[in-house]
Amino acid sequence: MIRTLALLFFTIIFSFTLLAQDISSIDFKNLKADDLSDQQIQQIYERAQTQGLSIQEVEAMAMARGMSSVEVAKLRARFLGLQSGINAPSTELNQSEDRLRDTDDDTLIQRDSTDLSDPNSNKIFGSDLFNNSRLTFEPSQNIPTPKNYVLGAGDELIIDIYGAAQNNYALTISPEGTIYIPSIGPIALSGLSIEEASNVIKSRLSSIYSGLKGSKKDTYAQISLGKVRTIKVHMVGNLQVPGTYSISSLSTVFNALYAAGGPSKNGTYRSIKVIRGGKVIQEVDLYDFLVDGNQTSNIVLQDQDIVKVDPYVYRVALNGETKRTGLFETLPDETFADLLSFAGGFGQQAYTQRIKIRRNTPTERSIIELEYPNEADTPLKTGDQVTVGEILERYSNRVEIQGAVYREGEYQLEENPTLYTLIQNADGLMGDAYMERAIVYRTRNDLTVESIPVNLSKLMNEPEAYDIDLQKDDIVNIASIFDLREEETITISGEVNETGTFPFIKNMTLKDLIFQAKGFTEGAANYNIEVARRILDDGSGQVRNELAEIFIIEVREGLILSSSNPEFSLQPYDQVFVRSSPTYVKQQSATILGEVVFPGSYALKNREYRVSDLIESSGGITEFGYIPGATLNRPRVNDSTSVVAIRLEEILANPDGEQDLLLQPGDILRIPKKLETVLVDGEVLFPSNIRFDDNKSFRSYINSAGGVSDSANTKKSYIVYANGEVKRMRKFLFFKKYPNVEPGSKIIVPKKPVVDKMTTGERVAIYSTIVSLAAIVTNTIFQIRRN
């Protein structure tokens, strides 16, 4: 609370005193941008305009006075948001101030860049320099003042005098171009460089500081530039956002171009002119910086300079396998070699022998094939589309070997001229190699493939006689013996810890398989293990009745087989079944809940465990239990439950009788508390729970729920008792017999079935058919009588 009041007090004091104070007197260190209102932000902005400060200069001042970079960014965002909503007067000053951009915010400069998502468009080389929001080109304020910097109105000079005499001056050059030093008077400095101005100031200061002159100086003066002035630069021509910009006097051509968004899609990158005093004083080629990093033409601008961007003259498109692609601007005498240097050279997959150029003629297009490097000095023309192709995905000296060798893969033809040599260089054949046949796949000149069979046994024993010469793109396939037959497996299921299919291993026994299956479970009948074996074809061609050969094996504890067959050997595809022991039963339980002495789950002690036994095990029903409402829930196969209607009064009166059901695993017996309501639901006007009244009838309860609705099917009304039994209304002749109502019952009034009524058209069609049939029958009878 105290912090909130303090913040409110600070905000009120700040808003009252803001217009009256100078920007430099604001306590930026403790200022929070989020705590300022839009009116206060506007006051700071207007004060900055009055003092000729740009947003960048206000930011620099804030950071110098201790504001964090995070708060500076928030303040900048508030300035820009305010700026976009201000309807500035149509004065030249405000128009130029409105063009002050924060180059970190792309939303304020609508850059007319090429749409790179269009596959038919090319990106202009160099456009990234001005479309990159992380690159600002803001002039550094922390560099030494250039000696050739020309002073003007608004620049601040810092004069430090030290030695025998000490003093300090911070003086701003007036609009008349002078500074005023007490006891000396005005000194004209506008138009002088910082070095020339230093000499003039030292000369005038020597009149009051005698130690500054003579051979034995004991006083010294240092002149440096403090705050720099704001200059106005006119950005004209083919720019993204042309206009007049207020920028720092330390700004260069690149700073101004970035503020204006850079050249537009039709603007030149190669010949940007800087005009001063009606004359072109510098021509800037951005490619010098983009390609070579050369900034010699990036001069510092002066007030009222004009930066003019003309339309481009020559532009070519480069596509394909080069390190850069897109639209490149060329000069009249530049060649393909120059274009290649702009693109950073060829890519790794470039086909460099022939370069294709699509060129426009006065009437149609033509294709020029340029041989590289012999014709690299070929001049380019505007509109040329240069394409560098990709090398073909083929090999001039490749052979390949696959299959049962130790080192599969591709090999050099010169080092592997024959099949035998290739096998040796692949570290030879593996033990499972199929020696009777290998295949060499060879591609013919017409691109069809032929296969050449090879007997590996003969080749490896007599290579001089059976070796064959290889050709490029030959593929040698050596099969494994395992590739030529069905995978051999063994399956085990039943009472083992890990059932499934296992690979067959030669000399594998039943004990081995049981060991792989991690042994028997507790319920296994290990004295009755069944092994089903395939019946192989005996070559007779006769269909046999037997489908499998069956073996019954006994395995004693410790995986010891019977003495008659101590090591039962398995064969491929055997299926082993481990049966469950008929005497082994897992513990099973039923649950009793509600009004009994000890509710909970109880084990089924025997196969004849009944409802009465469960109640007895739970200590009996308490005095609060409602016996007629007892229900039995029995689990289904799909994990749901069903209600089994029971009559607990009869069960308790006659244990082990006809009503005393045998319990099943998972059964839940519920003994509710005394029930005092009756639920009326379905097609009644107000479904509700109604207090049980022994004097009320079935219909009375329905009337207590507002009666039936228009869609009610009263003939099908029924009642569900608390124990799960269901009874419905019955009708005999003209008499209706309604079931009795008991506490905890549910009276259900169902809905009438929806019957589609016939439309008028359907009725007319049926009537027309009947009339037509009647007419036909009548006519037929009449004809019969006449005959």
KETIKE-708262 format. One record per residue (C-alpha): residue in three letters; x, y, z. Coordinates in pm, whole numbers, padded with zeros to 5 digits, always signed. Example, Ala and Ser with C-alpha at 12.3 -4.5 7.8 and 13.67 -1.06 7.14 Angstrom:
BEGIN
ALA+01230-00450+00780/SER+01367-00106+00714/
// end
This chain:
BEGIN
MET+00000+00000+00000/ILE+00281+00241+00090/ARG+00458+00161-00238/THR+00138+00231-00436/LEU+00086+00570-00266/ALA+00448+00663-00324/LEU+00418+00574-00692/LEU+00098+00777-00725/PHE+00263+01076-00557/PHE+00563+01052-00787/THR+00336+01035-01096/ILE+00137+01343-00992/ILE+00450+01547-00915/PHE+00609+01427-01241/SER+00311+01531-01454/PHE+00293+01880-01296/THR+00663+01958-01337/LEU+00736+01788-01667/LEU+00660+02075-01903/ALA+00851+02319-01689/GLN+01179+02127-01681/ASP+01452+02049-01932/ILE+01484+01693-02069/SER+01832+01665-01919/SER+01693+01724-01567/ILE+01462+01416-01574/ASP+01562+01139-01334/PHE+01581+00865-01596/LYS+01749+00621-01355/ASN+01433+00584-01144/LEU+01184+00636-01427/LYS+00958+00340-01521/ALA+00809+00363-01870/ASP+00512+00143-01780/ASP+00414+00378-01497/LEU+00379+00682-01728/SER+00051+00780-01888/ASP+00018+00857-02259/GLN-00009+01228-02169/GLN+00323+01218-01984/ILE+00493+01037-02273/GLN+00357+01302-02510/GLN+00493+01577-02284/ILE+00841+01421-02293/TYR+00817+01387-02672/GLU+00705+01750-02719/ARG+00984+01874-02489/ALA+01238+01674-02694/GLN+01105+01833-03015/THR+01130+02179-02861/GLN+01497+02115-02773/GLY+01571+01964-03118/LEU+01641+01613-02984/SER+01565+01298-03179/ILE+01430+00981-03017/GLN+01773+00818-03052/GLU+01934+01110-02868/VAL+01676+01089-02587/GLU+01753+00717-02558/ALA+02126+00782-02542/MET+02072+01044-02271/ALA+01852+00805-02071/MET+02111+00525-02084/ALA+02388+00770-01989/ARG+02188+00871-01684/GLY+02143+00513-01558/MET+01825+00384-01725/SER+01847+00011-01802/SER+01836-00114-02160/VAL+01504-00288-02087/GLU+01342+00036-01970/VAL+01494+00223-02266/ALA+01333-00027-02504/LYS+00997+00019-02329/LEU+01034+00400-02349/ARG+01118+00376-02719/ALA+00810+00161-02781/ARG+00590+00416-02600/PHE+00741+00697-02811/LEU+00680+00512-03137/GLY+00328+00413-03038/LEU+00254+00776-02953/GLN+00422+00896-03273/SER+00209+00674-03496/GLY-00107+00823-03344/ILE-00014+01195-03356/ASN-00175+01410-03626/ALA+00123+01635-03683/PRO+00080+01985-03827/SER+00187+02027-04187/THR+00504+02224-04104/GLU+00834+02111-04246/LEU+00981+02057-03900/ASN+00702+01828-03783/GLN+00698+01643-04113/SER+01067+01568-04079/GLU+01034+01480-03711/ASP+00756+01237-03801/ARG+01008+01057-04017/LEU+01229+00977-03720/ARG+01227+00598-03717/ASP+01341+00344-03470/THR+01521+00104-03694/ASP+01447-00184-03458/ASP+01074-00158-03538/ASP+00988-00286-03885/THR+00625-00191-03846/LEU+00702+00179-03899/ILE+00899+00141-04223/GLN+00689-00045-04480/ARG+00973-00207-04671/ASP+00882-00285-05032/SER+01094-00600-05045/THR+01058-00877-05298/ASP+00814-01150-05204/LEU+01044-01448-05152/SER+00750-01686-05109/ASP+00677-01646-05481/PRO+00889-01905-05664/ASN+00891-01687-05976/SER+01044-01389-05796/ASN+01411-01331-05716/LYS+01552-01153-05415/ILE+01750-00840-05490/PHE+02109-00880-05379/GLY+02172-00632-05096/SER+01808-00595-04988/ASP+01880-00796-04672/LEU+02107-00512-04560/PHE+01802-00290-04510/ASN+01538-00553-04431/ASN+01727-00692-04129/SER+01561-00562-03813/ARG+01871-00652-03606/LEU+02099-00428-03813/THR+02059-00056-03746/PHE+02368+00129-03875/GLU+02314+00379-03594/PRO+02616+00610-03565/SER+02831+00545-03260/GLN+02840+00825-03007/ASN+03146+00686-02830/ILE+03409+00730-03103/PRO+03665+01013-03101/THR+03547+01322-03285/PRO+03676+01311-03647/LYS+03927+01591-03709/ASN+03745+01690-04028/TYR+03409+01715-03848/VAL+03257+02054-03943/LEU+03091+02239-03658/GLY+02750+02397-03685/ALA+02469+02547-03480/GLY+02358+02305-03206/ASP+02692+02131-03149/GLU+02816+02132-02791/LEU+03186+02191-02717/ILE+03351+02077-02394/ILE+03653+02294-02300/ASP+03871+02156-02021/ILE+04149+02382-01881/TYR+04402+02214-01652/GLY+04750+02279-01518/ALA+04834+02602-01333/ALA+04477+02713-01395/GLN+04169+02493-01398/ASN+03828+02553-01547/ASN+03559+02379-01748/TYR+03316+02509-02011/ALA+03021+02332-02180/LEU+02914+02565-02460/THR+02662+02518-02741/ILE+02712+02687-03077/SER+02433+02941-03123/PRO+02220+02974-03439/GLU+02454+03260-03533/GLY+02744+03014-03531/THR+02922+03142-03217/ILE+03000+03040-02862/TYR+03029+03285-02576/ILE+03311+03261-02319/PRO+03289+03497-02021/SER+03561+03766-02021/ILE+03641+03682-02385/GLY+03317+03730-02575/PRO+03170+03552-02876/ILE+03387+03329-03093/ALA+03266+03239-03446/LEU+03310+02864-03506/SER+03036+02760-03752/GLY+03185+02609-04066/LEU+03520+02526-03902/SER+03648+02175-03847/ILE+03696+02059-03490/GLU+04074+02093-03533/GLU+04050+02449-03669/ALA+03805+02545-03396/SER+04048+02411-03129/ASN+04325+02641-03253/VAL+04094+02944-03257/ILE+03962+02876-02905/LYS+04310+02819-02759/SER+04428+03146-02916/ARG+04142+03342-02765/LEU+04175+03171-02423/SER+04542+03268-02406/SER+04429+03626-02347/ILE+04306+03535-01999/TYR+04519+03224-01938/SER+04875+03342-01998/GLY+05011+02994-01927/LEU+04865+02870-02257/LYS+05130+03051-02465/GLY+05499+03097-02458/SER+05786+02848-02444/LYS+05722+02760-02079/LYS+05358+02654-02079/ASP+05207+02559-01747/THR+04841+02566-01850/TYR+04673+02344-02110/ALA+04337+02335-02286/GLN+04154+02039-02441/ILE+03855+02089-02670/SER+03618+01800-02748/LEU+03274+01756-02893/GLY+02989+01698-02643/LYS+02635+01666-02772/VAL+02611+01664-03147/ARG+02354+01857-03340/THR+02072+01721-03548/ILE+02091+01774-03922/LYS+01829+01739-04191/VAL+01898+01519-04491/HIS+01675+01487-04796/MET+01628+01129-04919/VAL+01488+01134-05272/GLY+01439+00895-05561/ASN+01369+00525-05562/LEU+01365+00460-05188/GLN+01128+00264-04970/VAL+01031+00577-04769/PRO+01167+00893-04930/GLY+01147+01223-04745/THR+01336+01459-04513/TYR+01498+01297-04210/SER+01639+01447-03890/ILE+01950+01249-03803/SER+02266+01289-03599/SER+02540+01504-03752/LEU+02771+01200-03720/SER+02547+00998-03953/THR+02680+00861-04280/VAL+02518+00772-04610/PHE+02446+00418-04485/ASN+02270+00558-04176/ALA+02044+00771-04390/LEU+01972+00490-04637/TYR+01872+00258-04356/ALA+01644+00523-04204/ALA+01472+00550-04544/GLY+01436+00174-04576/GLY+01699+00137-04847/PRO+01647+00140-05224/SER+01309+00028-05350/LYS+01268-00263-05594/ASN+01354-00033-05884/GLY+01628+00163-05706/THR+01998+00135-05787/TYR+02253-00011-05547/ARG+02551+00081-05763/SER+02526+00457-05813/ILE+02380+00643-05513/LYS+02460+01013-05535/VAL+02531+01253-05247/ILE+02451+01610-05355/ARG+02582+01906-05158/GLY+02547+02265-05267/GLY+02403+02157-05601/LYS+02700+01935-05686/VAL+02751+01559-05667/ILE+03031+01521-05411/GLN+03022+01141-05376/GLU+02889+00841-05567/VAL+02829+00536-05346/ASP+02846+00181-05478/LEU+02688-00047-05216/TYR+02847-00353-05378/ASP+03188-00228-05257/PHE+03060-00284-04903/LEU+02848-00594-04971/VAL+03121-00782-05157/ASP+03450-00641-05027/GLY+03351-00470-04699/ASN+03484-00138-04834/GLN+03327+00177-04678/THR+03550+00444-04824/SER+03254+00602-05004/ASN+03039+00602-04688/ILE+03099+00969-04606/VAL+02958+01170-04315/LEU+02658+01376-04421/GLN+02604+01744-04357/ASP+02293+01954-04306/GLN+02072+01985-04616/ASP+02261+01714-04805/ILE+02059+01528-05068/VAL+02094+01153-05110/LYS+01950+01055-05446/VAL+01876+00698-05553/ASP+01818+00671-05931/PRO+01648+00376-06102/TYR+01872+00083-06184/VAL+02005+00054-06541/TYR+02134-00304-06570/ARG+02004-00597-06370/VAL+02047-00972-06427/ALA+01899-01279-06257/LEU+02124-01558-06131/ASN+01983-01900-06044/GLY+02118-02247-05978/GLU+02431-02377-05810/THR+02598-02060-05681/LYS+02647-01952-05321/ARG+02413-01659-05370/THR+02120-01635-05609/GLY+01879-01357-05695/LEU+01879-01030-05884/PHE+02217-00860-05925/GLU+02278-00510-06055/THR+02566-00481-06301/LEU+02751-00196-06464/PRO+02781-00173-06844/ASP+03134-00315-06858/GLU+03089-00595-06602/THR+03110-00959-06710/PHE+03004-01303-06594/ALA+03323-01323-06387/ASP+03212-01011-06197/LEU+02864-01160-06146/LEU+03021-01480-06014/SER+03225-01281-05760/PHE+02908-01103-05645/ALA+02748-01447-05596/GLY+03040-01572-05387/GLY+03147-01833-05644/PHE+03008-02169-05753/GLY+02827-02409-05522/GLN+02959-02757-05445/GLN+02729-02930-05696/ALA+02778-02676-05978/TYR+02831-02789-06338/THR+03089-02531-06439/GLN+03180-02624-06797/ARG+02879-02462-06963/ILE+02667-02177-06829/LYS+02329-02101-06984/ILE+02212-01744-07038/ARG+01858-01658-07149/ARG+01869-01318-07317/ASN+01600-01084-07447/THR+01623-00961-07807/PRO+01405-00685-07958/THR+01156-00947-08083/GLU+01209-01270-07890/ARG+01434-01454-07646/SER+01753-01644-07716/ILE+01981-01890-07532/ILE+02355-01841-07504/GLU+02587-02116-07381/LEU+02897-01979-07214/GLU+03207-02197-07177/TYR+03374-02146-06842/PRO+03643-02034-06773/ASN+03737-01953-07136/GLU+03442-01714-07180/ALA+03418-01581-06826/ASP+03481-01225-06953/THR+03160-01227-07159/PRO+02970-00900-07095/LEU+02619-00924-06954/LYS+02310-00736-07066/THR+02013-00617-06866/GLY+01740-00877-06836/ASP+01979-01172-06871/GLN+01880-01485-06680/VAL+02193-01678-06592/THR+02156-02041-06481/VAL+02433-02255-06335/GLY+02334-02621-06366/GLU+02398-02912-06133/ILE+02631-03201-06198/LEU+02462-03529-06290/GLU+02386-03786-06022/ARG+02594-04059-06183/TYR+02942-04202-06144/SER+03205-04269-06406/ASN+03392-04541-06215/ARG+03163-04696-05955/VAL+03098-05062-05884/GLU+02896-05191-05589/ILE+02884-05516-05393/GLN+02597-05624-05168/GLY+02514-05919-04947/ALA+02726-06176-04767/VAL+03063-05997-04771/TYR+03231-05828-04479/ARG+03242-05479-04635/GLU+02942-05396-04850/GLY+02936-05071-05042/GLU+03069-04878-05339/TYR+03419-04924-05480/GLN+03645-04768-05742/LEU+03644-04956-06075/GLU+04013-04892-06146/GLU+04111-05067-05822/ASN+03855-05346-05868/PRO+03858-05441-06237/THR+03734-05799-06179/LEU+03480-05971-05957/TYR+03743-06171-05770/THR+03943-05853-05691/LEU+03627-05678-05568/ILE+03542-05967-05333/GLN+03896-05964-05191/ASN+03886-05586-05134/ALA+03550-05631-04958/ASP+03741-05849-04705/GLY+03609-06170-04856/LEU+03294-06378-04828/MET+03109-06433-04503/GLY+03053-06787-04378/ASP+02684-06784-04470/ALA+02745-06689-04836/TYR+02552-06901-05085/MET+02835-07042-05298/GLU+02635-07192-05582/ARG+02521-06868-05736/ALA+02581-06493-05730/ILE+02443-06232-05970/VAL+02610-05934-06137/TYR+02352-05674-06246/ARG+02482-05472-06545/THR+02328-05165-06708/ARG+02342-05175-07089/ASN+02385-04877-07319/ASP+02009-04864-07377/LEU+01963-04845-06995/THR+01811-05192-06971/VAL+01954-05420-06704/GLU+02091-05770-06758/SER+02192-06027-06496/ILE+02510-06232-06517/PRO+02509-06550-06299/VAL+02832-06653-06127/ASN+02925-06979-05947/LEU+03114-06856-05642/SER+03261-07197-05558/LYS+03431-07219-05896/LEU+03531-06852-05889/MET+03698-06871-05547/ASN+03874-07203-05628/GLU+03989-07115-05982/PRO+03979-06735-06026/GLU+04199-06748-06339/ALA+03942-06959-06522/TYR+03610-06819-06390/ASP+03682-06452-06305/ILE+03483-06189-06501/ASP+03565-05827-06584/LEU+03351-05558-06426/GLN+03212-05244-06588/LYS+03102-04912-06435/ASP+02772-04923-06245/ASP+02790-05302-06203/ILE+02611-05424-05887/VAL+02723-05757-05741/ASN+02469-05939-05520/ILE+02589-06230-05304/ALA+02304-06399-05121/SER+02316-06552-04774/ILE+02191-06902-04717/PHE+01948-06752-04467/ASP+01800-06533-04741/LEU+01696-06843-04936/ARG+01482-07012-04674/GLU+01198-06930-04439/GLU+01298-06782-04106/GLU+01300-07061-03849/THR+01122-06985-03522/ILE+00971-07156-03216/THR+00660-07043-03026/ILE+00574-07095-02658/SER+00249-06993-02490/GLY+00058-07054-02172/GLU+00185-07051-01813/VAL+00539-06917-01866/ASN+00671-06579-01760/GLU+00745-06459-02113/THR+00539-06603-02398/GLY+00613-06533-02762/THR+00811-06639-03066/PHE+01185-06706-03042/PRO+01446-06771-03313/PHE+01519-07140-03363/ILE+01875-07243-03281/LYS+02018-07572-03395/ASN+02023-07843-03123/MET+01779-07637-02917/THR+01597-07836-02646/LEU+01271-07785-02459/LYS+01469-07688-02150/ASP+01647-07418-02351/LEU+01316-07272-02468/ILE+01164-07273-02117/PHE+01480-07102-01992/GLN+01441-06833-02262/ALA+01078-06791-02157/LYS+01206-06721-01800/GLY+01053-07032-01646/PHE+00707-07142-01539/THR+00447-06940-01355/GLU+00302-07072-01027/GLY-00006-07200-01205/ALA+00177-07412-01464/ALA+00092-07779-01505/ASN+00451-07874-01585/TYR+00358-08238-01602/ASN+00142-08177-01907/ILE+00346-07977-02160/GLU+00229-08019-02518/VAL+00458-07981-02821/ALA+00290-07954-03164/ARG+00521-08026-03459/ARG+00470-07971-03831/ILE+00420-08272-04051/LEU+00660-08236-04344/ASP+00582-08342-04700/ASP+00686-08704-04751/GLY+00687-08672-05128/SER+00396-08912-05181/GLY+00157-08639-05292/GLN-00120-08781-05072/VAL-00324-08555-04846/ARG-00291-08674-04488/ASN-00554-08646-04219/GLU-00303-08557-03945/LEU-00235-08184-03913/ALA+00038-08197-03647/GLU+00240-08444-03445/ILE+00173-08407-03069/PHE+00419-08479-02786/ILE+00326-08466-02414/ILE+00631-08390-02197/GLU+00669-08376-01818/VAL+00915-08127-01670/ARG+00987-08155-01300/GLU+01113-07880-01070/GLY+01454-07747-01174/LEU+01372-07798-01546/ILE+01436-08173-01516/LEU+01262-08371-01787/SER+01127-08720-01741/SER+01372-09008-01736/SER+01223-09142-02060/ASN+01321-08829-02255/PRO+01575-08624-02054/GLU+01665-08393-02345/PHE+01369-08333-02573/SER+01510-08172-02890/LEU+01301-07913-03068/GLN+01263-07863-03441/PRO+01186-07548-03641/TYR+00831-07414-03609/ASP+00746-07625-03301/GLN+00464-07480-03088/VAL+00489-07542-02713/PHE+00181-07513-02489/VAL+00219-07499-02109/ARG-00120-07575-01957/SER-00266-07431-01637/SER-00292-07658-01334/PRO-00653-07751-01257/THR-00581-07732-00884/TYR-00428-07385-00893/VAL-00665-07094-00831/LYS-00567-06736-00766/GLN-00728-06560-00473/GLN-01061-06401-00562/SER-01269-06155-00367/ALA-01603-05982-00343/THR-01685-05649-00179/ILE-01960-05539+00057/LEU-02028-05170+00118/GLY-02270-04960+00314/GLU-02448-05036+00638/VAL-02256-05344+00763/VAL-02029-05372+01064/PHE-01706-05429+00867/PRO-01743-05309+00508/GLY-01466-05398+00262/SER-01337-05677+00036/TYR-01351-06044+00141/ALA-01190-06350-00014/LEU-01414-06610-00172/LYS-01333-06903+00058/ASN-01487-07174-00158/ARG-01677-07222-00481/GLU-02011-07207-00295/TYR-01954-06873-00123/ARG-02290-06690-00125/VAL-02443-06352-00042/SER-02537-06467+00305/ASP-02177-06580+00368/LEU-02048-06237+00270/ILE-02289-06064+00508/GLU-02187-06299+00785/SER-01815-06236+00721/SER-01875-05858+00740/GLY-02031-05882+01087/GLY-02394-05845+00975/ILE-02615-05552+00881/THR-02639-05254+01116/GLU-02968-05121+01251/PHE-02957-04839+00995/GLY-02940-05066+00690/TYR-03230-05067+00442/ILE-03252-05435+00350/PRO-03511-05405+00066/GLY-03277-05159-00111/ALA-02973-05388-00121/THR-02816-05423-00470/LEU-02559-05651-00624/ASN-02328-05513-00899/ARG-02157-05775-01116/PRO-01864-05695-01351/ARG-01899-05747-01726/VAL-01638-05846-01984/ASN-01596-05486-02104/ASP-01504-05358-01755/SER-01854-05223-01695/THR-02099-05354-01434/SER-02459-05471-01438/VAL-02714-05470-01154/VAL-02839-05810-01036/ALA-03177-05779-00863/ILE-03171-05955-00526/ARG-03423-05997-00245/LEU-03211-05968+00065/GLU-03503-06027+00305/GLU-03558-06375+00158/ILE-03182-06444+00152/LEU-03146-06363+00521/ALA-03458-06562+00605/ASN-03344-06868+00408/PRO-02960-06885+00376/ASP-02837-07120+00100/GLY-03184-07103-00049/GLU-03289-07032-00404/GLN-03251-06652-00367/ASP-02904-06676-00204/LEU-02685-06628-00513/LEU-02334-06766-00554/LEU-02087-06479-00562/GLN-01844-06421-00845/PRO-01507-06245-00835/GLY-01551-05868-00838/ASP-01912-05866-00714/ILE-02008-05561-00505/LEU-02293-05587-00255/ARG-02431-05252-00134/ILE-02649-05211+00175/PRO-02790-04854+00170/LYS-02924-04644+00452/LYS-03297-04610+00490/LEU-03435-04445+00174/GLU-03708-04183+00206/THR-03767-04053-00147/VAL-03904-04168-00480/LEU-03756-04037-00806/VAL-04000-03956-01088/ASP-03820-03911-01420/GLY-03880-03921-01792/GLU-04167-03753-01975/VAL-04312-03563-01682/LEU-04338-03188-01651/PHE-04105-03157-01352/PRO-03877-03459-01288/SER-03796-03460-00918/ASN-03736-03660-00598/ILE-04059-03686-00396/ARG-04079-03781-00027/PHE-04207-04136+00015/ASP-04561-04160+00142/ASP-04709-04505+00200/ASN-05054-04369+00115/LYS-04950-04246-00230/SER-05008-04457-00540/PHE-04806-04490-00861/ARG-05018-04226-01039/SER-05006-03994-00738/TYR-04631-03974-00761/ILE-04653-03892-01134/ASN-04906-03619-01061/SER-04673-03480-00789/ALA-04413-03433-01062/GLY-04653-03216-01262/GLY-04815-03496-01459/VAL-04708-03641-01792/SER-04606-03438-02098/ASP-04770-03457-02440/SER-04500-03695-02564/ALA-04535-03939-02272/ASN-04610-04305-02333/THR-04803-04375-02013/LYS-04884-04734-02116/LYS-04514-04821-02094/SER-04448-04659-01754/TYR-04243-04871-01518/ILE-04075-04863-01176/VAL-03720-04961-01080/TYR-03697-05071-00717/ALA-03396-05000-00499/ASN-03276-05360-00527/GLY-03273-05345-00908/GLU-03605-05520-00981/VAL-03825-05368-01251/LYS-04207-05376-01281/ARG-04433-05204-01532/MET-04795-05101-01545/ARG-05023-05377-01671/LYS-05369-05362-01830/PHE-05640-05623-01816/LEU-05952-05545-02020/PHE-06043-05197-01906/PHE-05854-05217-01579/LYS-05502-05081-01521/LYS-05284-05232-01252/TYR-05003-05011-01128/PRO-04705-05154-00934/ASN-04655-05075-00569/VAL-04416-04796-00480/GLU-04141-04851-00222/PRO-03881-04615-00075/GLY-03584-04556-00308/SER-03780-04649-00621/LYS-03750-04478-00961/ILE-04068-04421-01163/ILE-03990-04383-01532/VAL-04237-04247-01790/PRO-04090-04320-02136/LYS-04132-04118-02450/LYS-04362-04211-02732/PRO-04181-04355-03037/VAL-04143-04106-03318/VAL-04369-04196-03611/ASP-04315-04022-03940/LYS-04644-03880-04061/MET-04735-03891-04428/THR-04729-03568-04619/THR-05026-03448-04825/GLY-04848-03552-05143/GLU-04791-03904-05010/ARG-05158-03936-04915/VAL-05270-03818-05261/ALA-05034-04069-05425/ILE-05171-04359-05213/TYR-05533-04258-05279/SER-05464-04227-05651/THR-05312-04573-05656/ILE-05610-04722-05472/VAL-05859-04555-05709/SER-05659-04676-06011/LEU-05651-05032-05879/ALA-06025-05018-05808/ALA-06091-04896-06161/ILE-05880-05176-06309/VAL-06056-05442-06099/THR-06400-05304-06191/ASN-06313-05296-06559/THR-06180-05652-06544/ILE-06499-05782-06379/PHE-06710-05600-06637/GLN-06516-05755-06925/ILE-06549-06104-06774/ARG-06930-06066-06750/ARG-06957-05947-07106/ASN-06769-06245-07233/
// end
